[in-house]
Amino acid sequence: MISATNLGAQLSGKDKKNFETIQGELLLRAGAAPGTRTDAEVLASIDLANFYRADTEDARLATLKAFLESRGVQPPWELQRSLYKALDDFPPMAHLINLTMSEAQPVDILGARVFEGVD
């Protein structure tokens, strides 16, 4: 794995000398687990281009409908609140948070780490 200073330098385009590593205590998320094929499929079904192109909350929610339903979030939906409810106890999200809190991770391998064994 790469160090946090190297990751910061890569993401920002700045020299790693401009970064200082700080220490803290981890607050790992409970319920973390790698994503399943079903999790990956429902996330892959979200058309992000349509989501970002949408000019209303209802249009954005329409792109998230299958995901929200799969997570048991009941309508009526509000974008931020509904996404929070869907992701708060979503095992792959907790897994992603724990992975990235434990050490810096290259962005290009996160999908494979969060969805281990899912093609």
C-alpha positions, 0 to 999 in steps of 0.5 A: 500500500502507499503512504498517506503522504504519497496518496495526498501528493498523487491526488493533489499533484503537489509534492509529498513534502507538503503533507504531514502525517497525523495519528489518531484512533480508528473508529471502525464501522460495525457490520462491514463486509465485502459487497456481494454480486447482487450489491454490485449489480444494483449499484452498477444499474445506477446511471450516474450520467443521468443522475448528474445530468438531472436538474430536479431531485425527483429525476435524481431519485428516479435513477436511485430507485432500484438501489433505494428499494433494494436497501429497504428505504421507503418512500416518500424519498428525499435525496440526501436523507434517503441516500444516508438511510441506504448507505448508513448500514450498507456492509460494503460502505462500512467495508470501504470506510474501514479499508480507507480509514486503516491505510491509504488505498490507491483509488484504482483498486478500491472496487476490487477490494470492496467487492472481493471476488465479484467480476 
